[in-house]
């Protein structure tokens, strides 16, 4: 299964070390009652991914991602996401560059 970001299908999927998914609390509050039970008030969690890869001909396409787009990952599930950041390290990019893409579920 290839990673898909909107209309961009990655040529090379990231290896395990270059792929992270976490749950991020985007609103609400959590606190403990006197008896130790957890109280949640309108808590919403969203999935967030950080993906690292080697720059290639697809870097420009990844840079052009804007607004909401569909992301399909290893499990074959699709999510509507938004790009949070895309950092490029190394110059010239096509020879030694790496990118780190952060996206969050909408």
PATORTOR-467935 format. One record per residue: residue number from 1; chain; x, y, z of N, C-alpha, C in turn. Coordinates in Angstrom, 1 decimal, padded with zeros to 4 digits. Atoms other than C-alpha are relative to their C-alpha. Layout:
<pts>
PT,seq,mol,n_u,n_v,n_w,ca_u,ca_v,ca_w,c_u,c_v,c_w
PT,NUM,A,X,Y,Z,X,Y,Z,X,Y,Z
...
</pts>
This chain:
<pts>
PT,seq,mol,n_u,n_v,n_w,ca_u,ca_v,ca_w,c_u,c_v,c_w
PT,1,A,000.8,-001.2,000.0,000.0,000.0,000.0,000.9,001.2,000.0
PT,2,A,-000.8,-001.2,000.0,001.5,003.3,-001.0,-000.7,001.2,000.7
PT,3,A,000.5,-001.1,-000.6,001.1,006.5,000.9,-000.6,001.0,-001.0
PT,4,A,000.5,-000.9,000.9,-001.2,009.0,-000.8,-000.4,001.3,000.7
PT,5,A,000.3,-001.3,-000.5,-001.4,012.7,-000.1,-000.8,000.8,-001.1
PT,6,A,000.8,-000.7,001.1,-004.3,014.2,-002.2,000.3,-000.7,-001.3
PT,7,A,-000.3,000.5,001.4,-003.1,013.7,-005.8,001.4,-000.6,-000.1
PT,8,A,-001.4,000.5,000.0,000.5,012.7,-004.7,000.1,-001.3,000.6
PT,9,A,-000.3,001.3,-000.5,001.4,009.1,-004.4,001.5,-000.2,000.2
PT,10,A,-001.5,000.1,-000.2,004.8,008.6,-002.8,000.6,-001.1,-000.8
PT,11,A,-000.7,001.1,000.7,007.3,006.7,-004.9,000.6,-001.0,001.0
PT,12,A,-000.6,000.9,-001.0,008.9,005.3,-001.7,-000.7,000.3,001.3
PT,13,A,000.6,-000.1,-001.3,007.0,004.6,001.5,001.1,000.2,001.1
PT,14,A,-000.9,-000.1,-001.1,008.7,005.7,004.7,000.2,-001.3,000.8
PT,15,A,-000.3,001.1,-000.9,010.4,003.1,006.9,-000.6,000.2,001.4
PT,16,A,000.6,-000.1,-001.3,009.1,002.4,010.4,000.5,001.2,000.8
PT,17,A,-000.6,-001.1,-000.8,011.5,004.9,012.0,-000.4,001.4,-000.5
PT,18,A,000.3,-001.3,000.6,010.4,007.7,009.7,-001.5,000.3,000.0
PT,19,A,001.5,-000.1,000.0,006.6,007.3,010.4,-000.5,000.0,001.4
PT,20,A,000.6,-000.1,-001.4,004.9,008.5,013.6,-001.4,000.4,-000.1
PT,21,A,001.4,-000.4,-000.1,001.2,008.7,014.4,-000.2,000.2,001.5
PT,22,A,000.3,-000.2,-001.4,000.0,010.2,017.6,-001.5,000.6,000.1
PT,23,A,001.3,-000.6,-000.3,-003.3,011.4,019.2,000.2,001.3,000.7
PT,24,A,-000.2,-001.3,-000.6,-003.5,015.1,020.0,-001.3,000.5,000.5
PT,25,A,001.2,-000.6,-000.5,-006.0,016.7,022.2,-000.2,001.4,-000.5
PT,26,A,000.2,-001.3,000.7,-007.5,019.7,020.3,-000.9,000.9,000.8
PT,27,A,000.8,-000.9,-000.8,-010.0,020.9,022.8,-000.6,-000.8,001.2
PT,28,A,000.6,000.7,-001.1,-011.8,020.1,026.1,001.0,000.0,001.2
PT,29,A,-000.9,000.1,-001.2,-010.4,019.4,029.6,-000.2,-001.3,000.6
PT,30,A,000.1,001.2,-000.7,-009.7,016.4,031.7,000.5,000.3,001.4
PT,31,A,-000.4,-000.2,-001.4,-009.4,016.3,035.5,-000.3,-001.2,000.8
PT,32,A,000.3,001.1,-000.9,-009.5,013.9,038.4,-001.0,000.4,001.1
PT,33,A,000.9,-000.2,-001.1,-012.3,013.6,040.9,000.7,-000.4,001.3
PT,34,A,-000.6,000.3,-001.3,-011.6,013.2,044.6,000.2,-001.5,000.2
PT,35,A,-000.2,001.5,-000.1,-012.1,009.4,044.3,001.0,-000.5,-001.1
PT,36,A,-001.0,000.4,001.0,-009.5,009.3,041.4,-000.5,-000.3,-001.4
PT,37,A,000.5,000.2,001.3,-011.9,008.8,038.5,000.3,001.2,-000.9
PT,38,A,-000.3,-001.0,001.0,-011.1,010.7,035.3,-001.3,000.6,-000.5
PT,39,A,001.2,-000.8,000.5,-013.6,013.4,034.4,000.4,000.7,-001.3
PT,40,A,-000.3,-000.7,001.3,-013.6,014.5,030.7,-001.2,000.9,-000.4
PT,41,A,001.0,-001.0,000.4,-015.4,017.6,029.5,000.2,000.4,-001.5
PT,42,A,000.0,-000.3,001.4,-016.0,017.8,025.7,001.4,-000.1,-000.6
PT,43,A,-001.3,000.3,000.5,-012.6,016.3,024.9,000.0,-000.6,-001.4
PT,44,A,000.0,000.5,001.4,-011.8,015.8,021.2,001.5,-000.2,-000.3
PT,45,A,-001.3,000.3,000.4,-008.7,014.0,020.0,000.0,-000.2,-001.5
PT,46,A,-000.3,000.2,001.5,-007.3,014.1,016.4,001.3,-000.7,-000.2
PT,47,A,-001.2,000.6,000.3,-004.7,012.0,014.8,001.0,001.0,-000.7
PT,48,A,-001.1,-000.8,000.6,-001.4,013.6,013.8,001.1,-000.9,-000.5
PT,49,A,-001.1,000.8,000.5,001.3,012.2,011.6,001.2,000.8,-000.3
PT,50,A,-001.2,-000.7,000.4,004.9,013.1,011.1,000.8,-001.1,-000.8
PT,51,A,-000.6,000.9,000.9,006.6,011.5,008.1,001.2,000.6,-000.6
PT,52,A,-001.3,-000.4,000.5,010.2,011.8,007.0,000.4,-000.8,-001.2
PT,53,A,-000.4,000.7,001.2,011.5,011.0,003.6,001.1,000.7,-000.7
PT,54,A,-001.1,-000.5,000.8,014.2,011.6,001.0,-000.6,000.9,-001.1
PT,55,A,000.5,-000.9,001.1,013.6,014.6,-001.4,000.3,-000.7,-001.3
PT,56,A,-000.1,000.5,001.3,013.0,013.5,-004.9,-000.8,000.9,-000.9
PT,57,A,000.8,-000.8,001.0,011.0,014.8,-007.9,-001.4,000.4,000.6
PT,58,A,001.3,-000.3,-000.5,007.9,014.8,-005.7,000.0,001.1,001.1
PT,59,A,-000.1,-001.0,-001.0,009.1,017.5,-003.3,-000.9,001.2,-000.4
PT,60,A,000.9,-001.1,000.4,007.4,020.3,-005.3,-001.4,-000.3,000.2
PT,61,A,001.4,000.4,-000.2,004.1,018.4,-005.3,-000.4,000.1,001.5
PT,62,A,000.3,000.0,-001.4,004.3,018.0,-001.5,000.0,001.5,000.5
PT,63,A,000.0,-001.4,-000.4,005.2,021.7,-001.1,-001.3,000.7,-000.5
PT,64,A,001.2,-000.6,000.5,002.1,022.6,-003.2,-001.3,-000.5,000.7
PT,65,A,001.2,000.4,-000.7,-000.4,020.7,-000.9,-000.5,001.1,000.8
PT,66,A,000.6,-001.1,-000.7,-002.8,023.2,000.5,-001.4,-000.3,000.3
PT,67,A,001.4,000.2,-000.4,-006.1,023.2,002.3,-000.2,-001.5,000.5
PT,68,A,000.3,001.4,-000.4,-007.8,019.9,003.2,000.3,-001.0,-001.2
PT,69,A,-000.2,001.0,001.0,-006.8,016.8,001.3,-000.1,-001.4,000.6
PT,70,A,000.1,001.4,-000.5,-007.1,013.0,001.6,001.3,-000.6,000.2
PT,71,A,-001.3,000.7,-000.3,-004.3,011.0,003.2,-000.4,-001.5,000.2
PT,72,A,000.2,001.4,-000.2,-004.2,007.2,002.9,001.4,-000.6,000.4
PT,73,A,-001.2,000.6,-000.5,-001.6,005.3,004.9,000.1,-001.5,000.0
PT,74,A,-000.3,001.4,000.1,-000.3,001.8,005.6,-001.2,-000.9,000.2
PT,75,A,001.2,000.8,-000.3,-003.6,000.5,007.0,-001.0,000.0,-001.1
PT,76,A,000.9,-000.1,001.1,-005.4,001.5,003.8,-001.2,000.9,000.3
PT,77,A,001.0,-001.0,-000.3,-007.7,003.9,005.7,000.3,001.3,-000.5
PT,78,A,-000.1,-001.3,000.6,-008.3,007.3,004.3,-000.4,001.0,001.1
PT,79,A,000.3,-001.1,-001.0,-008.3,010.5,006.5,000.0,001.3,-000.8
PT,80,A,-000.1,-001.4,000.5,-009.1,014.1,005.6,000.9,000.8,001.0
PT,81,A,-001.1,-000.7,-000.8,-006.1,016.1,006.8,000.3,001.3,-000.6
PT,82,A,-000.5,-001.3,000.4,-004.4,019.5,006.6,001.5,000.0,000.3
PT,83,A,-001.4,-000.1,-000.2,-000.7,020.1,006.2,000.3,001.0,001.1
PT,84,A,-000.4,-001.0,-001.1,000.8,021.7,009.4,001.4,000.6,-000.3
PT,85,A,-001.3,-000.5,000.4,004.4,022.0,008.2,000.7,-001.0,-000.9
PT,86,A,-000.9,000.8,000.8,006.9,020.7,005.7,001.4,000.6,000.0
PT,87,A,-001.4,-000.5,-000.2,010.6,021.2,006.6,000.9,-000.8,-001.0
PT,88,A,-001.0,000.6,000.9,013.4,020.5,004.1,001.3,000.3,000.6
PT,89,A,-001.4,-000.2,-000.5,016.9,019.9,005.4,001.0,-000.6,-001.0
PT,90,A,-001.1,000.4,000.9,020.0,019.7,003.3,-000.1,000.7,-001.3
PT,91,A,-000.1,-000.7,001.3,021.1,021.4,000.1,001.1,-000.5,-000.8
PT,92,A,001.3,-000.1,000.8,020.9,020.7,-002.7,-000.9,-001.1,000.3
PT,93,A,001.0,001.0,-000.4,017.7,019.0,-002.0,000.0,-001.3,-000.8
PT,94,A,000.2,001.2,000.8,017.7,016.6,-004.9,001.2,-001.0,000.2
PT,95,A,-001.1,000.9,-000.3,021.1,015.1,-003.7,000.1,-000.4,001.4
PT,96,A,-000.2,000.4,-001.4,021.2,015.2,000.1,-001.2,000.5,000.8
PT,97,A,001.1,-000.5,-000.8,017.8,016.6,001.1,-000.9,-001.0,000.6
PT,98,A,001.1,000.8,-000.6,015.3,015.1,003.5,-001.1,001.0,000.4
PT,99,A,001.2,-000.8,-000.4,011.8,016.4,004.3,-000.6,-000.6,001.2
PT,100,A,000.8,000.5,-001.1,009.7,016.1,007.4,-001.4,000.7,-000.2
PT,101,A,001.4,-000.5,000.3,005.9,016.5,006.7,-000.8,-000.3,001.2
PT,102,A,000.9,000.2,-001.1,003.5,017.0,009.6,-001.4,000.4,-000.5
PT,103,A,001.4,-000.2,000.3,-000.3,016.6,009.0,-000.8,-000.3,001.1
PT,104,A,001.0,000.3,-001.1,-003.3,016.6,011.3,-001.4,-000.3,-000.6
PT,105,A,001.3,000.3,000.4,-006.7,015.1,010.9,-000.9,001.2,000.2
PT,106,A,001.0,-001.2,-000.1,-009.5,017.7,010.2,-001.3,-000.5,000.6
</pts>
